[in-house]
């Protein structure tokens, strides 16, 4: 009887140590890109251009990725309670543009506000091209 208990206990210890040494392989998830356009109720023409052209680039140039969920566009009104909460998270107090990469639960933020305000209205092709390049780079 003692021998049976001893063998069972020894087998349990061996089984436990083998399981403890087995490493769990976690597959990395694909990156997703999130384009966040923050604004308030009143917007100047440049603010409107940043939002309009950002959405246009996402919808036209990344239609397949939007459909698959790899690229998302979010327009956030910071004057609403939900928008205010998100604006606080990003330390946003006025119109802003962020292009963020999410992978494995981690976010890498890219503040493109200055770029957007410098180009969206006065150099629209450069704005669209720059935004498209940034999104493409972050998808890799």
C-alpha positions in Angstrom: 0.0 0.0 0.0 2.8 2.4 0.9 4.5 1.6 -2.4 1.3 2.5 -4.4 1.0 5.8 -2.6 4.7 6.5 -3.0 4.6 5.7 -6.7 1.4 7.8 -7.2 3.0 10.8 -5.3 6.2 10.4 -7.4 4.2 10.3 -10.6 2.2 13.5 -9.6 5.4 15.3 -8.8 7.0 14.4 -12.2 3.8 15.4 -14.0 3.6 18.7 -12.2 7.2 19.6 -12.9 6.9 18.7 -16.6 3.8 21.0 -16.9 5.6 23.8 -15.0 8.5 23.7 -17.5 6.2 23.7 -20.6 6.1 27.2 -22.0 2.9 28.6 -23.3 3.4 30.0 -26.8 1.4 33.1 -27.3 0.8 34.1 -30.9 1.1 37.9 -31.4 -2.1 39.4 -32.7 -2.1 41.5 -35.8 -1.6 45.2 -35.4 -4.6 47.5 -35.7 -4.5 51.2 -36.5 -6.9 53.6 -35.0 -7.3 57.1 -36.4 -8.7 59.4 -33.7 -10.0 62.9 -34.7 -10.9 65.0 -31.7 -13.0 68.1 -32.0 -15.4 70.3 -30.2 -18.9 71.5 -31.3 -17.6 74.6 -33.0 -14.9 74.0 -35.6 -12.8 76.2 -37.8 -12.3 75.4 -41.5 -8.9 73.8 -40.8 -10.4 71.6 -38.1 -13.2 70.5 -40.5 -10.6 69.8 -43.2 -8.5 67.6 -40.8 -11.6 65.5 -40.0 -12.9 65.4 -43.5 -9.7 64.4 -45.2 -8.7 61.9 -42.4 -12.0 60.1 -42.8 -11.6 60.2 -46.6 -8.1 58.6 -46.5 -9.3 55.9 -44.2 -12.5 55.1 -46.1 -11.0 55.2 -49.6 -7.4 54.0 -49.2 -8.0 51.5 -46.5 -11.5 50.2 -47.3 -10.4 46.5 -47.1 -8.6 47.1 -43.8 -11.6 48.9 -42.4 -13.8 46.0 -43.4 -11.5 43.5 -41.7 -11.2 45.7 -38.6 -7.5 46.4 -39.0 -8.1 50.2 -39.4 -10.6 52.2 -37.5 -11.6 55.9 -37.7 -13.2 57.5 -34.7 -14.5 61.0 -34.6 -14.7 62.2 -31.0 -16.7 65.3 -29.9 -14.8 66.4 -26.8 -17.8 68.4 -25.6 -19.8 65.2 -24.8 -19.2 63.2 -21.6 -17.8 60.2 -23.4 -15.6 62.4 -25.6 -14.4 64.3 -22.6 -13.3 61.1 -20.9 -11.3 60.0 -23.9 -9.9 63.6 -24.4 -8.6 63.5 -20.8 -6.9 60.1 -21.5 -5.0 61.7 -24.4 -4.6 65.1 -22.7 -6.5 66.8 -25.6 -8.0 70.2 -25.0 -8.9 71.1 -28.6 -9.0 69.6 -32.1 -6.4 66.9 -32.5 -5.4 64.0 -34.7 -3.9 60.8 -33.4 -2.9 57.7 -35.4 -2.3 54.9 -33.0 -1.1 51.4 -33.4 -2.5 48.6 -31.2 -0.8 45.3 -30.9 -1.1 42.7 -28.1 -3.0 45.1 -25.9 -0.4 47.8 -26.1 -0.9 51.2 -27.7 1.7 53.3 -29.5 0.4 56.9 -29.9 1.3 59.2 -32.8 0.2 62.8 -32.4 -0.3 64.1 -35.9 -2.1 67.3 -34.9 0.6 69.7 -36.0 1.0 67.9 -39.3 -2.7 67.9 -39.8 -3.1 71.6 -39.1 -0.2 72.6 -41.2 -1.3 70.7 -44.3 -5.0 69.6 -44.3 -6.4 72.8 -45.7 -3.4 74.4 -47.4 -1.7 71.4 -48.8 -4.3 68.7 -49.0 -2.4 66.2 -51.2 0.6 66.3 -48.8 -1.7 65.7 -45.8 -3.5 62.8 -47.5 -0.2 61.3 -48.6 1.4 61.7 -45.2 -1.5 60.2 -43.4 -1.7 57.3 -45.8 2.0 56.6 -45.4 1.7 56.7 -41.6 -1.2 54.3 -41.5 0.6 51.9 -43.9 3.7 52.0 -41.9 1.8 51.2 -38.7 0.0 48.2 -40.2 3.3 46.5 -40.9 
